[in-house]
Amino acid sequence: MIVKLARLAGDEFTLIVDGPDRTKLAERFAAEIHLSLRQPQWMDNNPVRVTASIGVAHDDGHYTTVSDMLRDADLAMYEAKSLGSERTVVFDQKMRNNVQSRLTLVNDQRTACENGDFILHYQPILALDTEQLVGFEALVRWKRGDVIVPPSEFIAAAEESGVITLLGQWVMREACKTAVRWHKLVPDREPPLRISLNVAPRQFLQPTFVQQVREILNETGADPRWI
C-alpha cells in the first residue's frame, strides 16, 4: 500500500491511496480522519473542534489526467460540505451531470436578464374585512423558450450564484414601471394600489442596496408609497 499526502491550499489536502482494494482503503482512511478530528485541539487553554468534508474519487481506469481526478474529488468534497459537517462523499457521474446542468442554468439566467426573458405576474391582494382590492404581489417567471419556468425551479440557483441581485433589480424596476402606469389609469384612487416585492437576502447584503432603490424610484418616477 502506498499513501501520499499533499497540501493544495490553506485548508485543503489531497490523500492518494494506492494498493489492493483501493476503494475500501480510501473510505477507511476517510473514516479514520473523521475519528481523529473528533479529539479537541487546545489553543490558549481553550478546546477547538475541527471537522472535515471529504470527497473520494476512484481511479477505475477512465481518468487520463491527474487534474481530472482532482476535479471529481473536489466535486465530491463540495457535495459533502453541502450535506453538513463530518461527511464523506464518493464521486459518481451524476454529480458531474448535476454541476453541468447547474452551470447551464446559471448561464442561461444571466442571458435571460440581459435579453429580458423574465416576466412578472401580478397576484391580487384583497382586504379580508372589505373584500376590496388593495394591491398586487409581483411574482417573477422565466420565459425559457416556449416554457414558463416557475420560481421553484430557478430562484435557488440564482441565489447561490449571485444572479439574484441582477434579477432583483430587474423585478423592482419593472414593478415600479407598472405602478406608474396603473397610477396614470386611476390617478385619484385612494389609497393607491400598491405592489409588493420580494427581496432576496443577497440584495439586503449589498452596501449599495438603498441607493439602488432610490435610483430605480427616480428613474421610473414611482412614488415610494406605491411599493
C-alpha positions in Angstrom: 0.0 0.0 0.0 1.2 3.5 -0.9 -0.1 6.7 0.8 0.9 10.2 -0.2 -0.3 13.4 1.3 -0.2 16.9 -0.3 -1.5 20.3 0.8 -3.3 22.1 -2.1 -4.5 25.2 -0.3 -4.9 26.7 3.2 -7.3 24.1 4.4 -7.4 21.6 1.5 -5.4 18.4 1.4 -5.2 15.5 -1.0 -4.6 12.0 0.1 -3.5 9.5 -2.6 -4.0 5.8 -1.6 -2.7 3.1 -3.9 -2.9 -0.6 -3.2 -5.2 -3.6 -3.4 -8.9 -2.8 -2.9 -8.3 1.0 -3.1 -12.0 1.8 -2.7 -12.2 0.3 0.8 -8.8 1.7 1.7 -9.8 5.3 0.8 -13.1 5.1 2.7 -11.3 3.6 5.7 -8.8 6.4 5.7 -11.7 8.9 5.5 -13.3 7.3 8.5 -10.1 7.4 10.5 -9.6 11.1 9.6 -13.1 11.9 10.9 -12.4 9.9 14.1 -9.1 11.6 14.8 -10.5 15.1 14.3 -13.2 14.5 16.9 -10.5 14.9 19.6 -10.4 18.5 20.6 -7.3 20.6 19.9 -6.2 23.1 22.6 -5.3 26.7 21.9 -4.7 29.1 24.8 -6.3 26.6 27.1 -9.4 26.6 25.0 -10.7 23.4 23.2 -11.1 23.8 19.4 -13.0 21.3 17.5 -12.5 20.8 13.7 -14.4 18.8 11.2 -13.6 17.7 7.7 -15.6 17.3 4.4 -14.0 14.6 2.3 -14.6 13.8 -1.3 -13.4 10.5 -2.8 -12.7 9.8 -6.5 -11.7 6.3 -7.6 -9.3 5.7 -10.5 -11.1 3.0 -12.3 -9.1 3.4 -15.5 -11.1 6.2 -17.2 -9.0 9.1 -16.0 -6.4 10.4 -18.5 -5.0 13.3 -16.3 -4.4 13.9 -12.6 -6.4 17.2 -12.9 -9.5 15.3 -14.0 -9.3 13.1 -10.9 -8.7 16.0 -8.6 -11.7 17.8 -10.2 -14.0 14.9 -9.4 -12.7 14.6 -5.9 -13.3 18.3 -5.5 -16.9 17.9 -6.7 -17.5 15.1 -4.2 -15.9 17.2 -1.4 -18.3 20.2 -2.1 -21.2 17.7 -2.1 -20.0 16.5 1.3 -19.9 20.2 2.5 -23.4 20.8 1.3 -24.7 17.8 3.4 -23.2 19.1 6.6 -20.1 18.7 8.7 -18.1 15.5 9.0 -19.2 13.8 5.8 -17.6 11.7 3.2 -19.0 11.5 -0.4 -17.8 9.2 -3.1 -17.9 10.8 -6.6 -20.2 9.4 -9.2 -21.1 10.6 -12.7 -24.4 12.0 -11.6 -22.6 14.7 -9.6 -20.8 16.0 -12.7 -24.1 16.0 -14.7 -25.8 18.0 -11.9 -22.9 20.5 -11.8 -23.0 20.9 -15.6 -26.8 21.3 -15.5 -26.4 23.9 -12.7 -23.8 25.9 -14.7 -26.0 25.8 -17.8 -29.0 27.1 -15.7 -27.0 29.9 -14.2 -25.5 31.0 -17.6 -29.0 30.9 -19.2 -30.3 33.1 -16.3 -27.6 35.7 -16.9 -28.5 35.7 -20.6 -32.2 35.9 -19.7 -31.5 39.0 -17.6 -29.7 40.7 -20.5 -32.4 39.7 -23.1 -35.5 40.5 -20.9 -36.7 36.9 -20.9 -38.2 37.2 -17.4 -41.8 38.3 -16.9 -43.8 39.5 -13.9 -47.2 38.0 -12.9 -49.3 40.1 -10.5 -51.3 38.3 -7.8 -54.2 40.3 -6.4 -54.2 41.1 -2.7 -57.6 41.6 -1.1 -58.6 43.1 2.3 -60.3 40.3 4.2 -62.7 42.6 6.0 -64.0 44.5 3.0 -63.0 42.1 0.2 -61.7 45.1 -1.7 -58.6 45.0 -3.9 -55.7 46.8 -2.2 -52.8 45.8 -4.3 -50.8 43.1 -6.0 -47.7 40.9 -5.4 -45.2 40.8 -8.2 -44.1 37.3 -8.9 -41.3 36.6 -11.3 -41.5 33.9 -14.0 -38.9 32.9 -16.6 -39.9 32.6 -20.2 -37.4 30.0 -21.3 -38.2 29.4 -25.0 -41.8 28.2 -25.1 -41.9 27.2 -21.5 -42.8 29.3 -18.5 -40.4 28.3 -15.7 -41.8 28.7 -12.1 -39.5 30.3 -9.4 -39.2 27.0 -7.5 -37.0 25.7 -10.4 -34.6 28.7 -10.7 -34.6 31.0 -7.7 -32.4 28.8 -5.5 -29.7 28.6 -8.3 -30.0 32.4 -8.8 -29.4 33.0 -5.1 -26.5 30.6 -4.9 -24.8 32.1 -8.0 -25.5 35.7 -7.2 -27.6 36.2 -10.3 -30.5 37.0 -7.9 -29.1 40.6 -7.4 -29.4 41.3 -11.1 -32.8 39.7 -11.2 -34.0 41.5 -8.1 -33.1 44.9 -9.7 -35.0 44.0 -12.8 -38.0 42.9 -10.9 -38.0 46.2 -8.8 -37.6 48.3 -12.0 -40.4 46.6 -13.9 -42.8 46.7 -10.9 -42.1 50.4 -10.4 -42.9 51.0 -14.1 -46.1 49.0 -13.7 -47.1 51.0 -10.6 -46.6 54.3 -12.6 -48.8 53.0 -15.5 -51.6 51.9 -13.1 -51.5 55.3 -11.2 -51.9 57.1 -14.5 -55.0 55.0 -15.3 -56.6 55.7 -11.8 -54.8 58.8 -10.5 -57.4 59.7 -7.9 -57.7 56.3 -6.3 -57.3 56.4 -2.5 -55.4 54.6 -1.2 -53.4 54.0 -4.3 -52.8 50.4 -5.5 -49.6 49.0 -4.0 -47.3 46.4 -5.5 -45.5 44.1 -3.1 -42.0 42.9 -4.0 -39.9 40.0 -2.7 -36.3 41.0 -1.9 -33.6 38.3 -1.6 -31.2 38.3 1.4 -28.2 38.8 -1.0 -29.8 42.1 -2.1 -30.0 43.4 1.5 -26.3 42.5 2.0 -25.3 44.8 -0.8 -23.9 48.0 0.6 -25.5 49.9 -2.3 -28.9 48.4 -2.0 -30.6 51.6 -0.6 -29.0 53.6 -3.3 -30.3 51.2 -5.9 -33.8 51.5 -4.7 -33.6 55.3 -4.8 -32.2 55.3 -8.3 -34.9 53.0 -9.6 -37.6 55.1 -8.0 -36.1 58.3 -9.5 -35.6 56.6 -12.9 -39.2 55.3 -13.1 -41.0 58.2 -11.4 -42.7 55.8 -8.9 -43.9 57.1 -5.6 -42.4 55.0 -2.7 -45.9 54.7 -1.3 -46.9 52.6 -4.2 -44.3 49.9 -3.5 
